[in-house]
């Protein structure tokens, strides 16, 4: 059995890692840390794990060495503590934004100065549909942000095919409250948060840098990203307005998406012509590692509207990390990630 540990296990991302890893047939959890809850059972932070696990949180310094260490820390902590962390395991998967970008100048523009800029570019971006071969050989992986993940999967086939105007893509992402993390803030207070449709980042969202970094692999690319908080706990839904550089039919678009994702175990194309679920719905993906993608073509304006949806805590975080781990360890990529979701929910 492969031993894994989680550094920073009391947040939502850490909780989802625990949920997935407890049932994973190839791993044993050596330890999970939380400064605030050291000595307490993991169910104190994650009540869904009552009776499922007898694990207890430990202090970060008491976390045992393991074959693979998941870093589920707040932004900036993994990079600032890397010298003491780098000897704790043979492989690492970081769930934060610390190592997602390769260019120090781009990182500084979006996040401020990096604690260890020389490390940028040493972590492989952990989206399997993009970097499977690189992940397989990587000692260090950084998972993508949830808003970036749901957007990249929607857009990547179109930019790869070269049929879009590369400077005009507009992405409107709507997210649930769990994206804000487990620590409350004035905007997450229930009387303030409930019932809102709040564009909390109409411009300048940091995840735009990730999206552009990926899409620029196929030429110049600029995206215009807005993110809104809505009345939902889990989920991220991207509605991308793509302007086509050549005239294509609906059949052409389906051919591009099917050609790109036919063999991807966690990308599903939604093609229903009628009914309430003819386009992706994040509610149906709660707890799953799937990304659902659909589209509508406005032939009169040569505008393509692509809709994609994920669970931000799974495919947008912990599930993506487990999928990357499976690839790194040469296991079946879907191991531990087979939950199909619930309906109705």
Long-range contacts (C-beta under 8 A, 24 or more apart in sequence): 1-26, 1-27, 1-28, 2-26, 2-27, 2-28, 2-67, 2-68, 2-329, 3-27, 3-28, 3-29, 3-30, 3-64, 3-66, 3-67, 3-68, 4-28, 4-29, 4-30, 4-66, 4-67, 4-68, 4-69, 4-70, 4-325, 5-29, 5-30, 5-31, 5-32, 5-33, 5-63, 5-64, 5-65, 5-66, 5-68, 5-69, 5-70, 5-88, 5-89, 6-31, 6-32, 6-33, 6-69, 6-70, 6-72, 7-33, 7-60, 7-63, 7-69, 7-70, 7-71, 7-72, 7-73, 7-85, 8-33, 8-34, 8-60, 8-71, 8-72, 8-73, 8-74, 8-77, 9-33, 9-34, 9-42, 9-45, 9-57, 9-72, 10-34, 10-36, 10-37, 10-45, 10-57, 10-182, 11-45, 11-72, 11-181, 11-182, 11-183, 12-178, 12-181, 12-182, 12-313, 12-317, 13-72, 13-95, 13-313, 13-317, 13-318, 14-45, 14-70, 14-72, 14-318, 15-45, 15-46, 15-48, 15-49, 16-313, 16-314, 16-317, 16-318, 16-319, 17-70, 17-72, 17-95, 17-318, 17-321, 17-322, 18-42, 18-46, 18-49, 18-53, 18-55, 19-46, 19-48, 19-49, 19-318, 20-314, 20-318, 20-319, 20-322, 20-336, 20-337, 21-322, 21-336, 22-49, 22-52, 22-53, 23-336, 24-322, 24-335, 24-336, 25-335, 25-336, 26-329, 26-331, 26-335, 26-336, 27-325, 29-53, 29-55, 30-63, 30-64, 30-65, 30-66, 31-55, 31-58, 31-62, 31-63, 31-64, 31-66, 32-57, 32-58, 32-63, 33-57, 33-58, 33-59, 33-60, 33-62, 33-63, 34-58, 35-59, 35-60, 38-62, 45-182, 63-88, 65-89, 67-91, 68-92, 68-93, 68-325, 68-328, 68-329, 69-93, 70-95, 70-321, 71-95, 71-96, 72-96, 72-318, 74-181, 75-111, 76-115, 79-114, 79-115, 79-116, 79-119, 80-115, 80-116, 82-115, 82-116, 82-119, 90-139, 91-138, 91-139, 91-140, 91-141, 91-328, 92-123, 92-139, 92-140, 92-141, 93-126, 93-140, 93-141, 93-142, 93-143, 93-321, 93-324, 93-325, 93-328, 94-123, 94-140, 94-141, 94-142, 94-143, 95-143, 95-317, 95-318, 95-321, 96-142, 97-145, 97-206, 98-142, 99-123, 99-140, 99-142, 100-125, 100-142, 100-143, 100-144, 100-145, 100-148, 100-210, 101-209, 101-210, 101-213, 102-213, 103-213, 106-209, 106-213, 107-209, 109-209, 110-206, 110-208, 110-209, 111-206, 125-210, 125-213, 125-214, 126-320, 126-321, 126-324, 127-152, 127-153, 127-214, 127-320, 128-266, 128-320, 128-323, 128-324, 128-327, 128-333, 129-153, 129-156, 129-261, 129-264, 129-266, 129-267, 130-156, 130-214, 132-327, 135-324, 135-327, 135-328, 136-327, 136-328, 136-330, 138-328, 141-321, 141-324, 141-328, 143-317, 143-320, 143-321, 143-324, 144-210, 144-316, 144-320, 145-206, 145-207, 145-210, 145-316, 146-175, 146-179, 146-236, 146-310, 146-312, 146-313, 146-315, 146-316, 146-317, 147-173, 147-175, 147-179, 147-205, 147-207, 147-225, 147-227, 147-236, 147-238, 147-312, 147-316, 148-207, 148-210, 148-211, 148-214, 149-236, 149-291, 149-310, 149-315, 149-316, 149-320, 150-236, 150-237, 150-238, 150-291, 150-308, 150-309, 150-310, 150-312, 150-315, 150-316, 151-207, 151-211, 151-223, 151-225, 151-238, 151-240, 151-308, 152-210, 152-211, 152-214, 152-215, 153-267, 153-291, 153-293, 153-308, 153-310, 154-238, 154-240, 154-293, 154-306, 154-307, 154-308, 155-211, 155-215, 155-223, 155-240, 155-242, 155-306, 156-214, 156-215, 156-260, 157-256, 157-257, 157-259, 157-260, 157-261, 158-242, 158-256, 158-304, 158-306, 159-215, 159-218, 159-219, 159-221, 160-218, 160-260, 161-256, 162-218, 162-219, 162-245, 163-244, 163-245, 163-246, 163-248, 163-252, 163-256, 164-242, 164-243, 164-244, 164-245, 164-304, 165-242, 165-243, 165-244, 165-245, 166-215, 166-219, 166-220, 166-221, 166-222, 166-245, 167-220, 167-221, 167-222, 168-222, 168-224, 168-242, 168-243, 169-221, 169-222, 169-223, 169-224, 169-240, 169-241, 169-242, 169-243, 170-223, 170-224, 170-226, 170-240, 170-241, 171-211, 171-223, 171-224, 171-225, 171-226, 171-238, 171-239, 171-240, 171-241, 172-226, 172-228, 172-238, 172-239, 172-240, 172-241, 173-225, 173-226, 173-227, 173-228, 173-236, 173-237, 173-238, 173-239, 174-227, 174-228, 174-229, 174-230, 174-232, 174-236, 174-237, 174-239, 175-227, 175-228, 175-229, 175-230, 175-232, 175-235, 175-236, 175-237, 175-312, 176-229, 176-230, 176-232, 176-233, 176-234, 176-235, 176-236, 176-282, 176-312, 177-229, 177-232, 177-233, 178-233, 178-234, 178-312, 178-313, 179-229, 179-236, 179-312, 180-229, 187-229, 193-229, 194-231, 195-231, 196-229, 196-230, 196-231, 197-228, 197-229, 197-230, 197-231, 198-228, 198-229, 198-230, 199-226, 199-227, 199-228, 200-227, 200-228, 200-229, 201-225, 201-226, 201-227, 202-226, 232-282, 232-283, 234-282, 234-286, 234-287, 234-311, 234-312, 234-313, 235-282, 235-283, 235-285, 235-286, 235-309, 235-310, 235-311, 235-312, 236-282, 236-309, 236-310, 236-311, 236-312, 236-316, 237-280, 237-281, 237-282, 237-307, 237-308, 237-309, 238-306, 238-307, 238-308, 238-309, 239-305, 239-306, 239-307, 240-305, 240-306, 240-307, 240-308, 241-303, 241-304, 241-305, 242-303, 242-304, 242-305, 242-306, 243-302, 243-303, 243-304, 244-302, 244-303, 244-304, 247-302, 248-297, 249-297, 250-297, 253-295, 253-297, 253-304, 257-293, 257-295, 261-293, 265-333, 265-334, 266-290, 266-291, 266-315, 266-323, 266-334, 266-337, 267-291, 267-293, 268-292, 268-293, 269-293, 269-294, 270-294, 279-307, 280-307, 280-308, 280-309, 281-309, 282-309, 282-310, 282-311, 283-345, 284-309, 284-341, 284-343, 284-345, 285-309, 285-310, 285-311, 285-314, 285-315, 285-341, 286-311, 286-341, 286-342, 286-345, 287-311, 287-314, 287-339, 287-341, 287-342, 288-314, 288-315, 288-319, 288-339, 288-340, 288-341, 289-314, 289-315, 289-319, 289-320, 289-322, 289-323, 289-337, 289-339, 290-315, 290-341, 291-315
